[in-house]
Amino acid sequence: MNKRIFLSPPFVDNKERLEVEAAFDSGYVAPCGPKVDLFELELAKLSGRKYAVAVSGATAALELIFAHLKVDKTWIAIVPTLTFIATVSPASRLGAEPWFVDCDSTGNVDLKLLEKALADAAKTGRKILFIAVDLFGRCCDYDRLEKLCRKYKAKFVCDSAEAVGATFGARPSGSAGIAAVYSFNGNKLITTSGGGAVLTDDKKLADHVKKLSQQSREKALWYEHKEIGYNFRMSNLLAAVGLAQLSKMGKILKAKKSVREFYGRCAEGKRLEFLPKVEGENNWLTIMLLKNCRERDRLIKLFEADNVETRPVWKPMHLQKVFNGCRVYGGNVSENLFSRGVCLASGAGLTKTELKRIAKVIDKFAAERK
Ligand SMILES: Cc1ncc(COP(=O)(O)O)c(C=O)c1O
């Protein structure tokens, strides 16, 4: 059997190992320490923010922001329907009522439908949260989203979990809203094996989120608590991995772009489409669009037969059983992308031999289709 080609495996080498060893030797084998502090400074720089708080994942990062905002069942959480569940689950767990909004052809939220949802939510007199998603590492229109959220007095938080290293014009991903989050999960553009960060210009939010992530311990000699917190802080060892990853992010971005270009060449003359390009995208995953779900499933099967991991585009949230009965604005565009879209193997470390294997599968698929 051929060696498995994963969808988006970590791009790591001896550099990460040496950074972890150095962290071990420093004695800080704990969820605090100099590597965490340094990682946060670098993340704040990367996102153009004043503050970054490193935590155990983007899901945790979102929950911390919402806990700070005191999101509860009196809130409406407006969320793009085409996303990974972690965009909505923290707000949902805290009791907010999810309202889903369809995307446009790029996969990011449809601004007209969003405005309709915001206007309807404003009429209810309830507090409104809007959680944007930079889907597949492609930033949404930060300027227009901020304007819309100001107009309807919605709190704007941006889920940039998939968009580390991407840009919207001159703005880096993570710079939108009152706060944004990054993910450093094993499959993300850069990884800490598991991890995430809150990014913000609001000192109160940054300080509170950091405190909440450490059991909300007060400054005292003993364990003193005035509110319920979480145990979500990032460990010093993982921050060491993150620092090594940040130092090679340029290389990873370049490699991902050349993978995207490789797929473009493979598809030439074969009537194969891709999710439209978005300026500043990080090419985290390359997404191919087939004619229908039958073709999508056939391509996935052919890749699987060669031990290559692929995956359908995220199943829209309004189609998930757990959100049965929730309000949705539109829905056809995301349903169409789900039925036709395949996330292709997009590792930054794909070798020439692996690329040849992938190209062969695409050739076989195209030949069958004629
Ligand atoms: C859009 C999006 N949001 C949030 C998350 C959750 O990130 P984490 O695994 O770091 O909690 C992910 C993926 O894991 C994601 O793709």
Ligand as a Chemical Component Dictionary entry (heavy atoms), coordinates in Angstrom:
data_LIG
# 
_chem_comp.id                   LIG 
_chem_comp.type                 NON-POLYMER 
_chem_comp.pdbx_formal_charge   0 
_chem_comp.three_letter_code    LIG 
# 
loop_
_chem_comp_atom.comp_id 
_chem_comp_atom.atom_id 
_chem_comp_atom.alt_atom_id 
_chem_comp_atom.type_symbol 
_chem_comp_atom.charge 
_chem_comp_atom.model_Cartn_x 
_chem_comp_atom.model_Cartn_y 
_chem_comp_atom.model_Cartn_z 
_chem_comp_atom.pdbx_ordinal 
LIG C1 C1 C 0 -13.206 27.816 11.075 1  
LIG C2 C2 C 0 -12.688 27.107 12.290 2  
LIG N1 N1 N 0 -12.967 27.611 13.506 3  
LIG C3 C3 C 0 -12.529 27.034 14.624 4  
LIG C4 C4 C 0 -11.777 25.882 14.588 5  
LIG C5 C5 C 0 -11.383 25.246 15.884 6  
LIG O1 O1 O 0 -10.024 25.351 16.104 7  
LIG P1 P1 P 0 -9.331  24.513 17.277 8  
LIG O2 O2 O 0 -9.209  23.110 16.779 9  
LIG O3 O3 O 0 -7.986  25.172 17.430 10 
LIG O4 O4 O 0 -10.160 24.619 18.491 11 
LIG C6 C6 C 0 -11.458 25.302 13.351 12 
LIG C7 C7 C 0 -10.682 24.086 13.163 13 
LIG O5 O5 O 0 -10.196 23.349 13.908 14 
LIG C8 C8 C 0 -11.930 25.940 12.163 15 
LIG O6 O6 O 0 -11.669 25.408 10.958 16 
# 
loop_
_chem_comp_bond.comp_id 
_chem_comp_bond.atom_id_1 
_chem_comp_bond.atom_id_2 
_chem_comp_bond.value_order 
_chem_comp_bond.pdbx_ordinal 
LIG C1 C2 SING 1  
LIG C2 N1 SING 2  
LIG C2 C8 DOUB 3  
LIG N1 C3 DOUB 4  
LIG C3 C4 SING 5  
LIG C4 C5 SING 6  
LIG C4 C6 DOUB 7  
LIG C5 O1 SING 8  
LIG O1 P1 SING 9  
LIG P1 O2 DOUB 10 
LIG P1 O3 SING 11 
LIG P1 O4 SING 12 
LIG C6 C7 SING 13 
LIG C6 C8 SING 14 
LIG C7 O5 DOUB 15 
LIG C8 O6 SING 16 
# 
